[in-house]
Amino acid sequence: MKKAYVKPEFRKGALLSQITADGGFSGEATISDIRLKTDIEMVGVAANGLPLYNFKYLWSDAVYQGVMAQDVLKVFPEAVCTMPSGHLAVRYDMLGMKMTRVL
C-alpha cells in the first residue's frame, strides 16, 4: 500500500540559512522570494530543470546564484515554505543543489 504524502512542516523559529565555508548555503530553508531580490539575470538551467539566476538581495551588494521560490513552487512545491513574514523560502537540499555566492 502506498503511503499518503505529507507536506513537511517547518518550525516557526527555524534557522533560515547558514553560510558554509565554501560560500554555499545549508540549513532548513533559504529565503528565495523574487520580491526580495534585485539585479536578477537568468544564467542557465540547473540539472533538475529549474532556471538558474544570478541576483542580489535588496539588503546586500553580494551576488548569489540560485533559484526563485516562485519557479520552484510550480515544479517542486514540497521544497517551498512560507516564512512568518509571508515571503517564500526554498529547501535547496530537497532540490539536490546549493545556493552559492558569486561575488
C-alpha positions as a Markdown table, in Angstrom:
| # | Residue | x | y | z |
|---|---|---|---|---|
| 1 | Met | 0.0 | 0.0 | 0.0 |
| 2 | Lys | 1.3 | 3.4 | -0.9 |
| 3 | Lys | 1.9 | 5.9 | 1.9 |
| 4 | Ala | 0.0 | 9.2 | 1.8 |
| 5 | Tyr | 2.1 | 12.2 | 1.1 |
| 6 | Val | 2.5 | 14.6 | 4.0 |
| 7 | Lys | 4.0 | 18.0 | 3.3 |
| 8 | Pro | 6.9 | 18.7 | 5.6 |
| 9 | Glu | 6.3 | 21.2 | 8.4 |
| 10 | Phe | 8.8 | 24.0 | 9.1 |
| 11 | Arg | 9.3 | 25.3 | 12.6 |
| 12 | Lys | 8.4 | 29.0 | 13.0 |
| 13 | Gly | 11.7 | 29.7 | 14.7 |
| 14 | Ala | 13.8 | 27.6 | 12.4 |
| 15 | Leu | 17.1 | 28.7 | 11.2 |
| 16 | Leu | 16.7 | 30.2 | 7.7 |
| 17 | Ser | 20.2 | 29.5 | 6.4 |
| 18 | Gln | 23.8 | 29.3 | 7.3 |
| 19 | Ile | 26.7 | 30.3 | 5.1 |
| 20 | Thr | 29.1 | 27.4 | 4.7 |
| 21 | Ala | 32.9 | 27.6 | 4.4 |
| 22 | Asp | 32.8 | 27.2 | 0.6 |
| 23 | Gly | 30.3 | 30.1 | 0.2 |
| 24 | Gly | 27.3 | 27.9 | -0.2 |
| 25 | Phe | 24.3 | 27.7 | 2.0 |
| 26 | Ser | 22.8 | 25.0 | 4.1 |
| 27 | Gly | 20.1 | 24.8 | 6.6 |
| 28 | Glu | 16.4 | 24.2 | 6.8 |
| 29 | Ala | 15.2 | 26.9 | 4.3 |
| 30 | Thr | 16.8 | 29.8 | 2.5 |
| 31 | Ile | 14.7 | 32.9 | 1.7 |
| 32 | Ser | 14.4 | 32.8 | -2.0 |
| 33 | Asp | 11.4 | 35.0 | -2.8 |
| 34 | Ile | 11.7 | 37.1 | -6.0 |
| 35 | Arg | 10.2 | 40.0 | -4.2 |
| 36 | Leu | 13.4 | 40.3 | -2.0 |
| 37 | Lys | 15.8 | 40.2 | -5.0 |
| 38 | Thr | 17.2 | 42.7 | -7.4 |
| 39 | Asp | 19.6 | 42.7 | -10.4 |
| 40 | Ile | 18.1 | 39.3 | -11.5 |
| 41 | Glu | 19.7 | 37.7 | -14.5 |
| 42 | Met | 18.9 | 34.2 | -15.8 |
| 43 | Val | 22.3 | 32.4 | -16.4 |
| 44 | Gly | 21.3 | 28.9 | -17.2 |
| 45 | Val | 19.3 | 25.8 | -16.2 |
| 46 | Ala | 20.1 | 23.6 | -13.2 |
| 47 | Ala | 20.5 | 19.8 | -13.5 |
| 48 | Asn | 16.9 | 19.5 | -12.1 |
| 49 | Gly | 15.5 | 21.7 | -14.9 |
| 50 | Leu | 14.9 | 24.8 | -12.8 |
| 51 | Pro | 16.0 | 28.2 | -14.2 |
| 52 | Leu | 19.2 | 29.4 | -12.5 |
| 53 | Tyr | 19.8 | 33.1 | -11.8 |
| 54 | Asn | 22.4 | 35.5 | -10.5 |
| 55 | Phe | 20.9 | 38.1 | -8.2 |
| 56 | Lys | 21.4 | 40.4 | -5.2 |
| 57 | Tyr | 19.2 | 40.6 | -2.1 |
| 58 | Leu | 17.6 | 44.0 | -1.5 |
| 59 | Trp | 19.8 | 44.5 | 1.6 |
| 60 | Ser | 23.1 | 43.4 | 0.1 |
| 61 | Asp | 25.6 | 44.1 | -2.7 |
| 62 | Ala | 26.8 | 40.5 | -2.8 |
| 63 | Val | 25.8 | 38.5 | -5.9 |
| 64 | Tyr | 24.4 | 35.0 | -5.4 |
| 65 | Gln | 23.4 | 32.2 | -7.8 |
| 66 | Gly | 20.3 | 30.1 | -7.2 |
| 67 | Val | 16.6 | 29.7 | -7.9 |
| 68 | Met | 13.5 | 31.7 | -7.4 |
| 69 | Ala | 11.0 | 30.3 | -5.0 |
| 70 | Gln | 8.2 | 31.1 | -7.4 |
| 71 | Asp | 9.7 | 28.9 | -10.1 |
| 72 | Val | 10.3 | 26.1 | -7.6 |
| 73 | Leu | 6.8 | 26.2 | -6.3 |
| 74 | Lys | 5.5 | 25.3 | -9.8 |
| 75 | Val | 7.7 | 22.2 | -10.1 |
| 76 | Phe | 8.7 | 21.1 | -6.6 |
| 77 | Pro | 6.1 | 22.6 | -4.2 |
| 78 | Glu | 7.3 | 20.3 | -1.4 |
| 79 | Ala | 10.6 | 22.2 | -1.4 |
| 80 | Val | 9.0 | 25.6 | -0.7 |
| 81 | Cys | 7.6 | 27.0 | 2.6 |
| 82 | Thr | 6.1 | 30.3 | 3.6 |
| 83 | Met | 8.0 | 32.2 | 6.3 |
| 84 | Pro | 6.2 | 34.2 | 9.1 |
| 85 | Ser | 6.9 | 37.3 | 7.1 |
| 86 | Gly | 4.9 | 35.9 | 4.2 |
| 87 | His | 7.9 | 35.5 | 1.9 |
| 88 | Leu | 8.8 | 32.2 | 0.3 |
| 89 | Ala | 11.8 | 30.1 | 1.2 |
| 90 | Val | 13.4 | 27.1 | -0.5 |
| 91 | Arg | 14.9 | 23.9 | 0.8 |
| 92 | Tyr | 17.9 | 23.6 | -1.5 |
| 93 | Asp | 18.8 | 20.2 | -0.1 |
| 94 | Met | 15.5 | 18.9 | -1.4 |
| 95 | Leu | 16.5 | 20.2 | -4.9 |
| 96 | Gly | 19.9 | 18.5 | -4.9 |
| 97 | Met | 21.7 | 21.8 | -5.2 |
| 98 | Lys | 23.1 | 24.8 | -3.2 |
| 99 | Met | 22.7 | 28.5 | -3.5 |
| 100 | Thr | 26.2 | 30.0 | -3.9 |
| 101 | Arg | 27.8 | 33.4 | -3.5 |
| 102 | Val | 29.3 | 34.5 | -6.9 |
| 103 | Leu | 30.8 | 37.9 | -5.9 |
